[in-house]
Amino acid sequence: MKDYSKTMIAILKQLYKHGYIGKRHTPFENALKGIPKHMRGEAKDSLEYLIRIGLVLPYQTGHGPDVRINPDMVSEVKRIIGINLPV
């Protein structure tokens, strides 16, 4: 089991709460909303790490990079952010 920082969990919660899964995506900067400004550098690094490990997928658009939760990893994301899975 990997250790995820509070920043990573906050980013995943933000993406999950707004339904940015699969075809729905949001700009890279919007995924960092809600993170205090003094932690934006760490949050950016955390989001890039989540992309590297495959929990979050990048999506290139005309206005720049967007991100979304990997639909194949939704159950893992739910486990990380603490949402109870249906039995």
PLY file of the C-alpha trace (Angstrom):
ply
format ascii 1.0
element vertex 87
property float x
property float y
property float z
element edge 86
property int vertex1
property int vertex2
end_header
0.00 0.00 0.00
1.36 3.38 -0.99
1.36 6.43 1.22
-0.44 9.39 -0.27
0.07 12.92 1.01
-2.79 15.10 2.18
-2.27 17.19 -0.94
-2.70 14.18 -3.24
-5.84 13.13 -1.39
-7.24 16.67 -1.62
-6.63 16.74 -5.39
-8.28 13.34 -5.89
-11.27 14.41 -3.75
-11.66 17.58 -5.81
-11.61 15.67 -9.10
-13.95 12.94 -7.81
-16.41 15.38 -6.22
-16.88 17.23 -9.50
-17.09 14.04 -11.56
-13.93 14.52 -13.62
-13.76 10.86 -14.60
-13.36 9.42 -18.09
-14.59 11.84 -20.77
-15.16 14.76 -18.37
-11.99 16.73 -17.69
-10.80 20.02 -16.22
-7.77 22.27 -16.83
-4.64 21.34 -14.88
-4.81 24.58 -12.87
-8.45 24.00 -11.87
-7.54 20.66 -10.31
-5.40 22.65 -7.86
-8.26 24.88 -6.69
-8.91 24.71 -2.99
-5.23 24.19 -2.20
-3.71 27.11 -0.25
-1.54 29.34 -2.43
1.59 28.68 -0.37
1.24 24.95 -1.16
0.66 25.27 -4.93
4.21 24.11 -5.78
3.79 20.92 -3.76
0.28 20.44 -5.19
1.57 20.73 -8.76
4.25 18.12 -8.02
1.62 15.89 -6.39
-0.66 16.11 -9.43
2.23 15.29 -11.75
3.02 12.25 -9.54
-0.62 11.11 -9.71
-0.37 11.33 -13.51
2.87 9.30 -13.52
1.37 6.47 -11.46
-1.78 6.39 -13.59
-4.48 7.47 -11.14
-5.01 10.69 -13.09
-4.85 10.91 -16.87
-3.67 13.94 -18.86
-5.83 15.13 -21.77
-4.42 17.60 -24.28
-6.84 20.31 -25.44
-6.53 23.45 -27.52
-6.23 25.64 -24.43
-3.65 23.46 -22.67
-3.44 20.28 -20.61
-6.52 18.98 -18.82
-6.72 16.17 -16.27
-9.26 13.53 -15.28
-9.41 10.45 -13.06
-8.52 7.23 -14.83
-11.87 5.37 -15.17
-10.08 2.04 -14.67
-8.77 3.24 -11.28
-11.96 4.69 -9.77
-12.20 1.97 -7.12
-8.58 2.66 -6.09
-9.31 6.41 -5.93
-12.39 5.74 -3.76
-10.25 3.65 -1.42
-7.61 6.37 -1.17
-10.07 9.19 -0.44
-12.06 7.06 1.98
-15.38 6.58 0.20
-17.05 3.32 1.16
-17.59 1.00 -1.77
-20.98 -0.69 -2.15
-21.02 -4.29 -0.94
0 1
1 2
2 3
3 4
4 5
5 6
6 7
7 8
8 9
9 10
10 11
11 12
12 13
13 14
14 15
15 16
16 17
17 18
18 19
19 20
20 21
21 22
22 23
23 24
24 25
25 26
26 27
27 28
28 29
29 30
30 31
31 32
32 33
33 34
34 35
35 36
36 37
37 38
38 39
39 40
40 41
41 42
42 43
43 44
44 45
45 46
46 47
47 48
48 49
49 50
50 51
51 52
52 53
53 54
54 55
55 56
56 57
57 58
58 59
59 60
60 61
61 62
62 63
63 64
64 65
65 66
66 67
67 68
68 69
69 70
70 71
71 72
72 73
73 74
74 75
75 76
76 77
77 78
78 79
79 80
80 81
81 82
82 83
83 84
84 85
85 86
